[in-house]
């Protein structure tokens, strides 16, 4: 029996709902922006890849902010790859922006992490740019209201977290607020995970101090509020990725909400990452599900963690190879005050998955 047109239409609609077609992280393609592009005229905004209409409008009205946002896109890619370098899914598909595979197009655990990281990264980069004086529209963060302890005083230049959060969320959340940006469930999930990223960023604000005193006595400390490095924020988000909650879009009263799939007696926590679609195991290459596979990935023979040859290679085994490493050696301290070293070469055995 020949399938009806309605059958194909239903399948197409199902695919749309599964992939989400959400443009929320396509702005990471800004990482590919040529350095030769000056971005000093509003018409340059149309030349930027991965932006939706509302983001192009924000670009036109905030031209001075765009180089910082481009830097944030580069930080997202670099940090994501480093954070997951020891996992089967190693964030490699993020470099395909804006044309992602299904690991990031669907509402997966992996997309949850990338949305959270990208939201945190853009606000983090803007807040730091205020501190360094790279943005004319902002300056140092405010002096805290509380009084520091004895021997401490407020000073320095605090990271302007408030400005970073306002401008960062305005830009990164803009695609999810479009009418045609995928299913309602995907939009709610992405907005939730982006907010989780910003919550982790807020929690990373800590007191940083510099010592003053005779002969390094540190009798007085000048302190300010500064953000942790993005790599530390990413590690916190990775822990949330590992414990993320699968959710469903379910009616509750007159509206639909995202609720935990297996324990829907409670609402979704504001601090947890959530996802709608289960992920593949990422063992074998399969672009239909967004998996690059782990063949030829380097593994650690002595590890018991996720980077171990057993887990990374999914039981397929591994091949050894010899690698030459050049290191500094025979270092000598010379009075006063420098160090000289020689370069030594040694051979180490490494392993890659079959």
ChimeraX attribute file (.defattr): number of C-alpha atoms within 10 A of each C-alpha:
attribute: neighborCount
match mode: 1-to-1
recipient: residues
	/A:1	3
	/A:2	5
	/A:3	7
	/A:4	8
	/A:5	9
	/A:6	9
	/A:7	10
	/A:8	11
	/A:9	11
	/A:10	11
	/A:11	12
	/A:12	12
	/A:13	10
	/A:14	12
	/A:15	13
	/A:16	15
	/A:17	17
	/A:18	19
	/A:19	20
	/A:20	21
	/A:21	18
	/A:22	23
	/A:23	22
	/A:24	27
	/A:25	26
	/A:26	22
	/A:27	23
	/A:28	27
	/A:29	22
	/A:30	22
	/A:31	21
	/A:32	14
	/A:33	16
	/A:34	9
	/A:35	8
	/A:36	6
	/A:37	11
	/A:38	9
	/A:39	19
	/A:40	12
	/A:41	10
	/A:42	15
	/A:43	12
	/A:44	15
	/A:45	19
	/A:46	14
	/A:47	13
	/A:48	21
	/A:49	18
	/A:50	19
	/A:51	26
	/A:52	17
	/A:53	12
	/A:54	15
	/A:55	19
	/A:56	21
	/A:57	16
	/A:58	17
	/A:59	24
	/A:60	20
	/A:61	11
	/A:62	13
	/A:63	17
	/A:64	16
	/A:65	21
	/A:66	20
	/A:67	19
	/A:68	21
	/A:69	24
	/A:70	20
	/A:71	18
	/A:72	25
	/A:73	24
	/A:74	19
	/A:75	21
	/A:76	26
	/A:77	22
	/A:78	15
	/A:79	21
	/A:80	22
	/A:81	19
	/A:82	14
	/A:83	17
	/A:84	18
	/A:85	17
	/A:86	18
	/A:87	18
	/A:88	22
	/A:89	23
	/A:90	20
	/A:91	24
	/A:92	14
	/A:93	19
	/A:94	24
	/A:95	18
	/A:96	12
	/A:97	20
	/A:98	17
	/A:99	14
	/A:100	16
	/A:101	19
	/A:102	20
	/A:103	27
	/A:104	26
	/A:105	23
	/A:106	28
	/A:107	28
	/A:108	23
	/A:109	24
	/A:110	23
	/A:111	25
	/A:112	28
	/A:113	30
	/A:114	26
	/A:115	27
	/A:116	28
	/A:117	31
	/A:118	28
	/A:119	30
	/A:120	31
	/A:121	30
	/A:122	26
	/A:123	31
	/A:124	27
	/A:125	22
	/A:126	31
	/A:127	30
	/A:128	23
	/A:129	21
	/A:130	24
	/A:131	20
	/A:132	14
	/A:133	12
	/A:134	16
	/A:135	18
	/A:136	10
	/A:137	11
	/A:138	16
	/A:139	20
	/A:140	20
	/A:141	21
	/A:142	14
	/A:143	14
	/A:144	12
	/A:145	7
	/A:146	7
	/A:147	9
	/A:148	14
	/A:149	8
	/A:150	9
	/A:151	11
	/A:152	16
	/A:153	15
	/A:154	20
	/A:155	15
	/A:156	17
	/A:157	18
	/A:158	26
	/A:159	26
	/A:160	24
	/A:161	26
	/A:162	15
	/A:163	20
	/A:164	24
	/A:165	22
	/A:166	13
	/A:167	17
	/A:168	27
	/A:169	19
	/A:170	15
	/A:171	23
	/A:172	26
	/A:173	21
	/A:174	19
	/A:175	24
	/A:176	21
	/A:177	13
	/A:178	16
	/A:179	10
	/A:180	12
	/A:181	17
	/A:182	18
	/A:183	16
	/A:184	19
	/A:185	20
	/A:186	26
	/A:187	24
	/A:188	16
	/A:189	25
	/A:190	27
	/A:191	22
	/A:192	22
	/A:193	26
	/A:194	25
	/A:195	23
	/A:196	27
	/A:197	29
	/A:198	25
	/A:199	17
	/A:200	18
	/A:201	28
	/A:202	19
	/A:203	11
	/A:204	18
	/A:205	17
	/A:206	12
	/A:207	14
	/A:208	16
	/A:209	18
	/A:210	13
	/A:211	14
	/A:212	13
	/A:213	10
	/A:214	8
	/A:215	6
	/A:216	8
	/A:217	9
	/A:218	13
	/A:219	12
	/A:220	16
	/A:221	20
	/A:222	17
	/A:223	20
	/A:224	23
	/A:225	23
	/A:226	21
	/A:227	22
	/A:228	17
	/A:229	13
	/A:230	19
	/A:231	18
	/A:232	15
	/A:233	23
	/A:234	27
	/A:235	16
	/A:236	15
	/A:237	26
	/A:238	21
	/A:239	13
	/A:240	21
	/A:241	21
	/A:242	12
	/A:243	13
	/A:244	19
	/A:245	20
	/A:246	21
	/A:247	23
	/A:248	19
	/A:249	18
	/A:250	15
	/A:251	11
	/A:252	10
	/A:253	7
	/A:254	6
	/A:255	8
	/A:256	13
	/A:257	18
	/A:258	24
	/A:259	22
	/A:260	21
	/A:261	15
	/A:262	10
	/A:263	12
	/A:264	13
	/A:265	9
	/A:266	8
	/A:267	12
	/A:268	19
	/A:269	13
	/A:270	12
	/A:271	15
	/A:272	18
	/A:273	31
	/A:274	31
	/A:275	28
	/A:276	22
	/A:277	18
	/A:278	13
	/A:279	18
	/A:280	14
	/A:281	11
	/A:282	20
	/A:283	19
	/A:284	15
	/A:285	13
	/A:286	12
	/A:287	12
	/A:288	9
	/A:289	16
	/A:290	20
	/A:291	22
	/A:292	20
	/A:293	20
	/A:294	23
	/A:295	18
	/A:296	13
	/A:297	19
	/A:298	22
	/A:299	25
	/A:300	18
	/A:301	16
	/A:302	9
	/A:303	12
	/A:304	11
	/A:305	13
	/A:306	16
	/A:307	21
	/A:308	18
	/A:309	26
	/A:310	19
	/A:311	19
	/A:312	28
	/A:313	24
	/A:314	20
	/A:315	12
	/A:316	14
	/A:317	15
	/A:318	22
	/A:319	13
	/A:320	14
	/A:321	10
	/A:322	10
	/A:323	11
	/A:324	10
	/A:325	10
	/A:326	10
	/A:327	11
	/A:328	11
	/A:329	12
	/A:330	9
	/A:331	11
	/A:332	11
	/A:333	10
	/A:334	9
	/A:335	7
	/A:336	6
	/A:337	6
	/A:338	8
	/A:339	10
	/A:340	11
	/A:341	12
	/A:342	10
	/A:343	10
	/A:344	11
	/A:345	11
	/A:346	9
	/A:347	10
	/A:348	10
	/A:349	10
	/A:350	15
	/A:351	19
	/A:352	20
	/A:353	20
	/A:354	17
